[in-house]
């Protein structure tokens, strides 16, 4: 790397390398000749790893350098130049973004943006007609006088300064990385300049090494640096004593399953051929479904995080925090079904999170444009000024007041602060008053005035018409006005309601999330994004730090698109009757996927890399070819020309036309706009046009997409930023762009979470599953049977929509970098509702067999008994070993099995029907938001509430016909003699298998005493009557003894 004068510059600090006493160019490393100046070389030897950042070879001591511990004569060096580094990629991105914004400010609009005072008063509401507000703490005004840190960079970064990327530069854990390297080198230089070092002989230098007092501090600092350089997380494999038997049983079960199916196919039942054929088809489908579900769990892993190393590297005491900024999204629609008090607790837990306040921004999306949500958020922002300092002063957990005060624990334990009891009681009184104010707003909102809602200043509420209103943004808390009761800053709190107009497609939750992505990019532009449902509060205040251990890890972070946390729930009944905790999925399936390419995105509790949301590809890791044994013995190393690599890479990228490649790459823009006949202005214009075609007509937002480390424009005023923010949430902003197809949350399914994660994995990203001991987030789940089935119906319908779309994982993304077993998991995620059809038929077969006195097996021979017994034993063994390595209890595993049948014959079946109607006939189904009301009637009172829905019909019918079939079969056996009891046992076992799996559903129908709905009774009587008449028609009480044919042989036969 050379400067304008042709002098070679340092790859670390971009200063001239300098020359030796002999006039030769200074070469720090004799092995790879990595360009490092003398001060950086001295710093690395004294305070660093004492080795070359590129080839990792220990530095030799040059003439004039002081001796350090470990210096010795080194006769041989290991030469390894197999890695090629790109030192200008980050610099080039920032240069492009700076030029784009500068072109926009000076040429694109024909005028310059003037600076204005950021302390102007903020009006109550910001909409398209009236725009004003305050700037976020990520602004230059908020950080004036401080050092600009790598994760708080802006568009005016000097293009001459090089930022070392620890991943692209392959520095790994041997150097401190791009966060602290430059600052520590500068500090070391200033220290060396401030005190002249005495001239010492080489012998004296060597004697000083033995001086313990002089070198003790250096050794301590070196130990801290070594700890800081280590990885921030660790992948822990399951012990072989637990995982190997599990894999052996899976293999054995697969063999037994193949032999069993072979026996079933080769042994038909002539007198019940229809029943046999249906049963065999169902069993083959169940086998395929089991394979798709089981094998992605072949490589389960656990992960550990090191929060102390994270703090040592990025958040040292007494220094400005270098942790990355995080924008947190909270989405809500209907405040009457999603109580404002629930949303307020979520927001309060975010405001009190254990993270630097200037790095946290909370955006609340009100997609229903309800004044109730706006006013309750205003009350929440006021209460946060008292709640946040209380949480941080006493380090309480959880930091959602509703759940903190509901804890049945000794709150005096380990609280030695003398004022804690007094402050806690005072805070509880304040929270009770806060609840009264929120509940008063809810009561007021029950009756809508005829003229619509009116704000405090007398103007009509812009969202009176929820389907036709302008975009609204209100900054409640920020750096210039968000101080708590003790005078400390609070995180930013922003209310957002996107514009809605008739005739536009708004794409429900996915559209709202994409609007938040754009608004946050314009106002704060944190490099990472956390999305939460309004009922999922932060239960572990260090949850963001847990995620940063992966996303900010120099070795791993650049490849990670998101960190997914498991969902945990409050308010569920003790027995978890309807498997609301979904423990098998979160503790087994997702841990298995984490060992492949990462867990699927489950819609909440997920920290995203903003770069991945923009459709970028992850950095490609160079594939190093292993040297042959002969070349290693001979010490021969291969050198490859970096230019040939770049050329070949460009050729390959030009031929790749698959839709899973990144929608935008900086290299593609360079190739498309640079040419001998283009000047700089035309180049920037063409670059901007290509970017706007993908990201939309907002120059500020487009420039923000190029800032890998986040930050906001330096020369944009708060007023102009808010105008841009209003613009990017307008209805027509996404028209003719790639939003929803390749960028942001993907449209086309009500389960946009699965589709969004799948697109990222198809591009080559990997995700991480983080399971801290204290659950990171907790939420509420519908414990009512009807609400639970409607929730499952929505998930299943989304999977069916993906199955019949172009994004179906069966045929999509084969040109990308999606791993084979990861594709297995996504295929299973989309086709599992189809299993409802064979499951419904299979659960009907026992009753049919009992009514018709036929069976799906010709006769229960010894061989058949062996196959059946082996199959059932392998099923139970798989479950037991799965519970052993995962820690899931047997009751949780059994509840999951039961609800798999209940949901399969009800919600999944209706999802298949509705999905086919939507695809074939275009009939769409509108879903209502799942109620998140709290349990106010006592202990799990909602559990016994029955809300009639058509989803209850299929399982009710199955229960009744199997119960009637059991009675019919036993009656027939009693009437026919002992010889019929043998075949009856197989049929009864089959029928009881169905009844036991549907038992929680039966208890749900019963409800509490005298609370069974009349419609349930009517259905039961009707179905019982129908099958009773069918039973009479079969006439089971008639003797079945078949004697000789009288016509052929007479009475004396």
C-alpha positions, 0 to 999 in steps of 0.5 A: 500500500502506497501513498500519493507520493509513492512511499510505502505505508503501514498497513496498520496506521497508514503512516510511512514505513520509514527506512533503516539507518542504512537507508533501506526500507524497514521490513518488520517481518523477514518471512512475508514482508508485511508492511508495518512501520517501526512504531507499530512493530515496537508496539506489537513486540512490547504490548502485543502478541510479538508476532506478525499480524499476517503470517503469525511468525514471531518478530525478530529483534531488529537493531535498536529495538529493546529486548523483551522476554523470550528473545532468542536466536531464530534460525528458521521461519515458517512461510505461509502465504496461502491467505490473501487479504483485502485491506481496503474493502471497509474503507471503500464502502465508507468512501462510496457512502460518503461520496453518495451523500455528498453528491446528494447534498450538493448536486442531487437536491441543488442545495446544501443542508444547513446546520441547525440547533439540535435542541429545538423543542419537539412537538407532540406528534410528527406526521407528514404535514408537520415534521420536527424532533430531536436527534438521536444520541448516535448523532455527531452532536451527541458524541462531539468531543469524544473519539469516534469508535468503530461502531459509531462511525459516520459518513465523514470518515477520513478515506485515508485512514485504514480500518483493519477488519479482523476477519477479512485480514485473518488476524483472528485472535492474534491481534486486538482487531479493528476496535482497539488496535489503532487507539492503543498504537496512538497512545503508545506513540504519545507515551513514547514521545512524551518521555525520551527513552535513555540510550542503553547498550544491548547488554543493559537491555538484556539485564533489564529483562530480569528485573521483575519490578520493571516488567511485572506491569507489562506481564499483567497487561500482556495477560489481560490482552491475551484474555481479551484476544480470545474468542467471546464464545465457545461451541460445546459438543454433546458428550459422546457418551450421550450422543453416540447411543442416540445416533446408533438408535436412530440408525437402528430405527431406520433399518427396522423401519425399512424392514417393517415397511417391506413386510407391510408392502409384501403382505397385503390383506385380500379381504380388507384391501382398501384398509390395508392400502390406506394404512400402508400409504399413511405409514410410508408418509409418516416414515418420510416425515420422521426422516425429515424431522430426525436427521437435522438433529444429528449434530446438536451443540451447546454454546457458552459465552464469555461476558467478561471477555466482551467487557474487557475488549469492548466495554472497559471501565473508565473508557467510552464503550465500544459495544455496537449500537442496537435498534430494538423493534416492538410491534403491536396492532390492536391495543384491545387484544394486546393490552397496553400494560403488556406492551408497557412492561416490554418497553420498560424492560428494554429501557432498563437493559444492561447496555450503554444507554447511547447504544440502545434505541427502542422503536414501537410500531403501532400498525393500528394507529391507535391513540390508546397506544400513543398515549400509553407509550407517553405514560410509559416514557414518564414512568421509565424515568423512575423505573430505570434508575431503580433497576440499575441501582439494585440490579434487579431481575427481571426488569419488567415491573409486572413480573418483578413485583409478582415474584414470590421470592424473598426480595430482601435476600442478598440486598444489603443496601439499607435503602432498598426496602424503602425504595422498593415499596415506593416504586411499587406504589408508583407502579400501581399508580401507573397501572391505574393511569393505563387502565383509565386510558383503556376504559376511555378507549372502549367508547369511540367518540362520534367525531373521532379522537382528539389530541391534547392540543385540540387537533384531530388524531391523524389515525382516526381512520385506521385504513387511511392515515398519514405516517406518524413519528414521535420521539419520546425519549432521546439524548437531549430530553430523556433524563431519568429522575437522577439526571442520567440519560435514557435510551431513545424511545420512538413511536412509529405508525406507517402511512396507510392508504386504500389501494395499497398492499401493506403486508401486515407484520412483515411490512411493519417490520420493514418500515421500522428497518428504514426508520431506524436506519435513518435516525440511528442506524445501529448495526444490529437489530432486535425484534420483539413481540409486544408481549415478550419482555427482556427477562435477562438484562444482559441478553444483548451482551449475550448476543454481542458475544457472537455478533462482535466476535472477530472470528465468527461475527461476520458470518452470522446473520442473526442470533436466535434465543429460545422462547420462554413463557409465563402464565402457563398451567402447571401441566402445560396441557396443550404444549404451549412451552413447545420445549421439544422444538426449542430445546431439541430441534433448534439445538440440532440445527445449530450444529449445521447452519443455525436455527430457523428464525421464530419471529421474536427474540432474535438479534439481526445483523442489519447487513444480512437484512439488506440482502448482502452476502456474508464474506466468503472464507478463503478455501485453503488447499492442504499441502501434500505430504511431499511439499510439507516435508520439503518445506515448499509453500505455494504462492498464488497471485492475488490478481488472478484470484480476483479475476477468477472470482469476478468471472464466477460471480458474473456467471451466477444468475441464481436468485440466492446470490446477494441482491447487492454487492459493492463489487458489482456496483464498481464493475458496472459503473467504472469505465474509461469514459466515465467521470466521478460524477457520472459514476456516483450518479449511476451507483446511486440509481442502481442502489435506489432501484433496490432500496428506494428513493431515499438518499440518506437511507441508501447511504446508510446501507453502505455503512457496515458499522452503523452511524448516521450522516454528519451534516444532516439536521434532525428536521431533515432526518425526520422528513426522510424518516416520514418519507421511508414509511410512506405507502408507495416507497416500496414500489418497484424496489426489492423490499419484501422480495430480496431485502428485509422481511420477506412477503408472501406468507403469514409466517414471514419469519420462516421465509426471512430466515430461509432466504438468509441461510440460502445466501450462505449466512449462518445463525446462532442459537443462544440459550443462557441459563437465565432465559433472555426473553419471556412472553405470554402464550394462549393457554385456552384450547381454541386460541391455541388451535387458532395460533397453530392454524396460522403457523400451519397456513404460513407453511402451506403458503411457502410450500406452494410459492417460489421460495419452497425449499424443495426446489429453491436455492440450489445455486446458493450455499444452503447445507443439505441437512438445513434444507431437510429442516426447512422442507419439514417446516413447510410440509408438516401440515400435509401430514394431517391428511394421513394422520386423520385417516390413520386415526379413523382406521381403528374405529372402521376396523372395529365396526367392520371386523376387519384389520389392516394386518392379515394375521398377527404372526410371530414375524409381524409381532417382532417387527411391531415390537421392534418398531415401538421399542426403537421409537421409545428408545429414541425418545428416551435418549433424546430426552437424556442429551437435551434435558427435556422431561418425559412429561414435556415430551409426552405433551408434545406427542399428544398435541402433535396429534391434536393439532394435526387432525384439527388446525393443520387439516384446516390450514391445508384446505385454506391454503389450497383455496388460496392458491387455487381459488384466490380465497384469502383468510384474514386472521385476528390477533391472538389475545394476550390478556392476563390471567385475572380470574385466578389460577389458569382460569382461561384454561377452562374457557371454551370458545366454539370454533370449527377446529374442534369438529374433527378431533371431537368426531375422532374421539366419539367414533373410536369410543363407540368402536371400542364398545362395538368391538368388545360387544362383538367379542362377547357375542362371538366367543373366545376365538375372536378375542385375539384379533380384538386386542390389536384393534383395541390397542390401535383405538386406545392409541388414538384416544390417549393422544386426544385425551388433553383435548377431551379434558379441554372439552369438558372444561370445569363442572357445568361449563361444557358449551351446549354446542359440544353436547349437541355435536356429541349426541348427534355423532353418537346417534349416527354411529349408533344407527350404523352399529345397529345396521351392522348388527353385532349381536347376531351370531357369527357362527358359520355352519355347513351349507345345507343345500350342498350336503343336507342335514346329515353332512 
